[in-house]
Each structure stands twice: as C-alpha cells, then as structure tokens.
Amino acid sequence: MSNSYLTKLQVDDVDIDLGNALFGVCYTYAATANKIVTLSSFDDIESGVNIHVRFPYGSSTTNGTLQVGNAPAYPIRGSCVCEPDEILSFVFELTTTETHYWTVTGHYVAPSNNLPAAIGTAAIGSSKSYARADHTHAIDVSVGNTPGQITIAGQTYTIPGIGGNTYVVCNTTAGVAEKYVYIADFTYTSGTTIYVKFTYGNTVNASLNINYAGAYPLVQFGENG
C-alpha cells in the first residue's frame, strides 16, 4: 500500500479524529449492494487496516460488499445503513476460516441540512442526523382578545394570573396621552384589575379612560405598553 494517512477530518466545521486511518468516498447509490470506495493507489489489503468512508448518497443495504480502490470486493459485516453524507468506519478482518470482511466499527453522524420539523404531535422521529447548535424552530405565536389566553402553533394556553380578570385592547395612537378602552358593563371600583394590550405602544404621562367615564393617570407603566 502506498497511501497517505489522515489523522483529522473537518466535516461542516466539526473536527473528527480519524485515529490514523485511511479516508475515502463512496459515490455508489444508496440501494446498490456493492459499495465502491474511491481511494487512489489502494490495491493491497492487510488485516487490521482501518478506513473511514463518506457516503454522499447514504446507504440502505443491509447485506453488501465494500470494494476499496483497486482491491477486490469483500462482504460487509455489521450495519452499513446510514444517512446521506454520514461517515462510517471499517476495519479489514481475516478470520480463522480464511474469510475476509470489512467490519463496521463506527458511525460519524453528519449535521442535518434540513429545516427543523414543523411543530405538531410529539414523535420520536427516525433521522440519524443531529441538529446544529444555531438551528431555529419557527413558532407561530398570537394573542387574541380572549382573557388570559395565548395561542402558540395553533394550541391555546391559559396564562396564570390573567384568567378571570378583564383583558382589553387599546388602539389609541402611541403619541396620544389619553388612552381610551371600552369594557362592557364596567364600573370604577377600588382594587379592580384589568389587563390592557397597547396595540401602538404607550407614552409618558398617560391616562386611561374607560368608556369615556373619566381619564385617570397611569402611575406605573412601561413606555412600550
């Protein structure tokens, strides 16, 4: 053999320690049983040789052979099923019965290039790819006029501490100091709690006018409502 050995491989910015093993690429389609690995000047195999192989198309065969470089094809022992771009490691073994095998010794899982699955019913899933650290799930969040409730991805939740109190929306322009809201059958009573969503934000020195029954100063509030 006249091959150079690699000690480290970078896959999608992730360093993989190859442990002083050969590295090749298999462009054979996933369903094809005989896997051919591109590796220049590889024509002689010794027992104990280690090789890491990237499968750009993945592999769906359970009983196949591995042909590395110019060497003959030998049976694969162990599962060769993998996702696209996954890396499998093999060791060449000669058994006591003079039978040669490429034995699968490990899988290096590649990061997924797909968007996260849509939010829905909980499921275990079947992908062997891992999520990248900076991946983002799209979550649909909306707040309606229902007291104490918020909707996330189509599922409605009750917010503790708001349920049972009056919840209204104020559509007064942000720069207008006197904020107006309408609450049916409302009467001013000391200790009454209401929650107000300011559609256009709030302003300093504002007052709240409920049903045009009189504007009263807002003592504690955030400028953004």
C-alpha positions in Angstrom: 0.0 0.0 0.0 1.2 3.5 -0.8 -1.5 5.7 0.8 -1.2 8.7 3.0 -2.9 8.5 6.3 -5.2 11.2 7.8 -5.5 11.9 11.5 -8.2 14.6 11.4 -11.1 15.4 9.1 -13.3 18.5 9.2 -17.0 18.0 8.4 -19.2 21.1 8.4 -16.8 22.9 10.7 -16.7 19.9 13.1 -13.2 18.3 13.6 -13.4 14.4 13.5 -10.4 12.5 14.9 -9.8 9.6 12.4 -7.3 7.9 14.6 -4.6 7.5 11.9 -7.0 5.8 9.4 -7.4 6.0 5.7 -10.3 8.1 4.3 -12.3 7.5 1.1 -15.6 8.5 -0.5 -18.3 6.1 -1.8 -20.4 7.6 -4.6 -22.4 4.4 -5.0 -26.2 4.9 -4.8 -27.8 4.0 -1.5 -29.7 0.9 -2.7 -26.7 -0.6 -4.6 -25.2 -3.5 -2.6 -21.6 -3.4 -3.9 -20.2 -0.2 -2.4 -17.2 1.2 -4.4 -14.8 3.5 -2.5 -12.6 5.9 -4.3 -9.1 5.7 -2.9 -6.1 6.1 -5.2 -3.3 3.5 -5.2 -5.1 1.2 -2.9 -4.6 -2.3 -4.2 -3.4 -4.4 -1.3 -5.2 -5.0 2.0 -3.8 -6.2 5.3 -5.7 -7.5 8.2 -6.4 -4.7 10.7 -6.4 -1.8 8.2 -8.8 0.9 9.2 -10.7 3.2 6.8 -13.3 5.9 7.1 -15.8 6.3 4.3 -18.1 9.1 3.5 -21.4 8.1 1.8 -22.8 11.2 -0.1 -25.9 9.3 -1.1 -26.3 7.3 2.1 -26.7 3.6 2.2 -29.9 1.5 2.6 -28.4 -2.0 2.1 -28.0 -4.4 5.0 -26.1 -7.2 3.1 -23.5 -5.7 0.8 -19.8 -5.6 -0.1 -17.1 -3.0 0.1 -14.7 -2.5 -2.7 -11.9 -0.1 -1.8 -9.7 1.3 -4.6 -8.3 -1.5 -6.8 -8.8 -4.2 -4.2 -11.4 -6.9 -4.6 -14.9 -6.5 -3.0 -15.4 -8.2 0.4 -18.5 -8.7 2.5 -19.6 -6.0 5.0 -20.1 -7.3 8.5 -22.4 -5.1 10.5 -25.0 -2.5 9.6 -24.0 -0.2 6.6 -27.3 1.7 6.7 -26.6 5.4 7.0 -27.9 8.9 6.1 -26.5 10.9 3.2 -23.1 12.4 4.0 -22.7 10.2 7.0 -19.2 8.7 7.6 -18.7 5.0 8.6 -15.5 3.5 9.8 -14.4 -0.1 8.8 -11.7 -2.5 9.8 -10.5 -5.2 7.5 -10.5 -8.6 9.2 -9.3 -12.1 8.2 -11.0 -14.8 10.2 -9.6 -18.2 11.2 -11.7 -19.7 8.3 -9.7 -17.5 5.8 -12.9 -15.4 5.2 -12.3 -11.7 4.6 -14.6 -9.0 6.0 -15.0 -5.3 6.2 -16.4 -4.9 9.7 -18.3 -1.7 10.5 -16.8 -0.2 13.7 -18.4 3.2 14.0 -20.7 5.9 12.6 -19.8 9.6 12.4 -23.2 11.3 12.1 -23.4 14.4 9.9 -25.3 17.5 10.9 -28.7 17.9 9.2 -29.2 20.2 6.2 -33.0 20.1 6.6 -35.2 22.6 8.3 -36.5 21.6 11.8 -39.7 19.6 11.6 -42.9 21.6 11.9 -44.4 21.8 15.4 -47.2 19.2 15.8 -47.9 15.9 17.5 -44.9 14.6 19.5 -42.9 11.9 17.6 -39.7 10.0 18.2 -38.5 10.5 14.6 -36.1 8.4 12.5 -33.4 10.7 11.3 -29.8 9.9 12.3 -28.6 13.4 11.7 -28.1 15.8 14.5 -29.3 19.4 14.8 -26.8 22.2 14.5 -26.3 24.4 17.6 -27.7 27.5 15.9 -30.8 25.9 14.4 -34.1 27.7 14.9 -37.7 26.4 15.2 -40.4 28.6 13.6 -43.1 29.1 16.3 -46.4 30.8 15.4 -47.5 32.9 18.4 -50.6 35.1 18.5 -52.5 36.9 21.2 -56.2 37.4 20.8 -58.8 39.3 22.9 -59.7 36.2 25.0 -58.9 37.0 28.6 -55.8 35.2 29.9 -55.1 33.1 26.8 -52.3 32.9 24.2 -52.1 30.8 21.1 -48.8 29.1 20.2 -48.6 27.0 17.0 -52.4 26.6 17.0 -52.5 25.4 20.6 -54.3 27.7 23.1 -52.9 28.1 26.6 -54.2 29.9 29.7 -51.7 32.3 31.3 -51.7 32.1 35.1 -52.6 35.3 36.9 -54.7 36.8 34.0 -57.5 34.3 33.7 -60.7 35.7 35.3 -59.6 39.4 35.0 -60.7 41.8 32.3 -58.5 41.9 29.2 -58.9 44.6 26.6 -57.1 46.2 23.7 -56.3 49.9 23.4 -56.0 51.1 19.8 -55.2 54.7 20.7 -52.2 56.1 18.8 -48.9 55.9 20.7 -48.4 59.7 20.9 -51.8 60.5 22.4 -51.6 60.7 26.1 -55.2 59.9 26.9 -55.7 56.2 26.3 -59.3 55.0 25.6 -60.7 51.5 26.1 -64.2 50.1 26.1 -65.3 47.5 28.7 -68.9 46.4 28.7 -70.8 46.9 32.0 -67.6 48.3 33.6 -67.8 50.4 36.8 -64.9 52.0 38.6 -64.3 50.1 41.8 -61.2 50.3 44.0 -59.0 47.3 43.6 -60.3 46.3 40.2 -57.6 44.7 38.0 -57.6 44.9 34.2 -55.0 44.0 31.6 -54.6 46.3 28.6 -52.7 45.5 25.4 -51.5 48.7 23.8 -51.5 48.0 20.0 -49.5 51.1 19.1 -47.4 51.4 22.3 -47.7 53.8 25.2 -46.3 57.3 26.1 -45.2 59.1 29.3 -47.7 61.0 31.5 -50.6 59.0 30.1 -54.0 58.5 31.4 -56.6 55.7 30.9 -60.2 56.5 30.1 -62.6 53.6 30.3 -65.9 54.1 28.5 -65.5 57.9 28.5 -66.3 57.8 32.2 -63.2 59.9 33.0 -59.5 59.7 32.5 -57.3 58.7 35.4 -53.4 58.9 35.5 -51.4 55.7 34.9 -49.0 55.6 37.8 -46.9 52.6 36.8 -46.4 51.6 33.2 -43.8 50.9 30.6 -43.3 53.3 27.8 -43.8 50.5 25.3 -47.0 49.3 26.9 
